[in-house]
Amino acid sequence: MVDRVPTLPCIRCDKPLQPAIAGAENQPIGGTEFFSYGHYGSAYDPMDGTAVVINLCNECLMQRASESAVLERRQQHVEIKHNYNYLTG
């Protein structure tokens, strides 16, 4: 049996979050993991590929979303169309 790897607590309320999947690193049940490689102008911007990782529990996320403190963005999918016919060159 694989041991469960501990997850980070909620960054807002410090609620402990349990792992959803045995052996997975920081896969919280009842919360969401967020990560960032930094941002220009932020206190966290190492510019070396290092990422900061935080968890936010569902309750805190939904509360802040109801207060209009959360942005939702749709992931942009890029469709690549080739005009090259591989059979005829």
Wavefront OBJ file of the C-alpha trace (Angstrom):
o trace
v 0.000 0.000 0.000
v 1.306 3.462 -0.955
v 1.556 6.001 1.848
v -0.420 9.185 1.449
v 1.808 12.210 0.957
v 0.769 15.145 3.156
v -0.831 18.113 1.434
v -0.415 21.774 2.218
v -3.133 23.438 4.320
v -5.405 26.176 2.980
v -3.380 29.373 2.687
v -6.353 31.509 3.802
v -7.871 29.667 6.799
v -5.083 27.138 7.547
v -7.569 24.239 7.307
v -5.732 20.932 6.903
v -6.473 19.315 3.530
v -6.310 15.566 3.086
v -4.696 13.926 0.061
v -7.157 12.779 -2.596
v -4.865 10.218 -4.213
v -2.485 7.911 -2.403
v 1.123 8.721 -3.231
v 0.342 11.923 -5.145
v 2.241 15.033 -4.155
v -0.090 17.767 -2.839
v -3.317 16.538 -4.452
v -5.871 17.959 -1.983
v -9.413 16.710 -1.609
v -11.774 19.578 -0.860
v -9.427 22.192 -2.252
v -7.419 23.374 -5.245
v -3.678 23.646 -5.773
v -2.391 26.815 -7.410
v 1.149 27.365 -8.626
v 3.052 30.212 -10.205
v 6.541 30.720 -11.528
v 6.352 34.281 -10.281
v 5.229 37.538 -11.733
v 7.098 40.679 -12.709
v 6.778 43.172 -9.874
v 5.888 40.523 -7.304
v 7.859 39.701 -4.183
v 8.065 36.193 -5.662
v 9.806 36.204 -9.026
v 12.867 33.922 -8.909
v 13.212 33.685 -12.731
v 14.891 30.284 -12.431
v 11.977 27.925 -13.057
v 11.130 27.574 -9.368
v 7.405 27.686 -8.628
v 5.487 28.655 -5.513
v 2.622 26.266 -4.652
v -0.397 27.050 -2.461
v -3.682 25.348 -1.661
v -7.037 27.029 -1.200
v -9.908 25.052 0.335
v -13.262 24.927 -1.458
v -14.994 26.983 1.234
v -12.491 29.854 1.025
v -12.455 29.762 -2.768
v -16.247 29.909 -3.017
v -16.482 32.620 -0.335
v -13.965 34.843 -2.109
v -15.582 34.137 -5.491
v -18.942 35.298 -4.092
v -17.204 38.529 -3.033
v -15.909 39.076 -6.587
v -12.329 38.517 -5.448
v -11.667 35.680 -7.910
v -11.173 35.964 -11.659
v -12.142 33.168 -13.980
v -10.298 32.760 -17.252
v -10.894 30.263 -19.997
v -7.847 28.375 -21.185
v -6.954 29.364 -24.711
v -6.542 26.385 -27.005
v -4.449 26.891 -30.087
v -5.499 24.919 -33.120
v -2.726 24.355 -35.598
v -3.839 23.886 -39.175
v -1.395 22.513 -41.674
v -1.818 23.110 -45.382
v 0.810 20.531 -46.203
v -0.222 17.299 -47.861
v 2.087 14.591 -46.567
v 1.162 12.195 -49.345
v 1.935 14.430 -52.307
v 4.431 16.846 -50.773
l 1 2 3 4 5 6 7 8 9 10 11 12 13 14 15 16 17 18 19 20 21 22 23 24 25 26 27 28 29 30 31 32 33 34 35 36 37 38 39 40 41 42 43 44 45 46 47 48 49 50 51 52 53 54 55 56 57 58 59 60 61 62 63 64 65 66 67 68 69 70 71 72 73 74 75 76 77 78 79 80 81 82 83 84 85 86 87 88 89
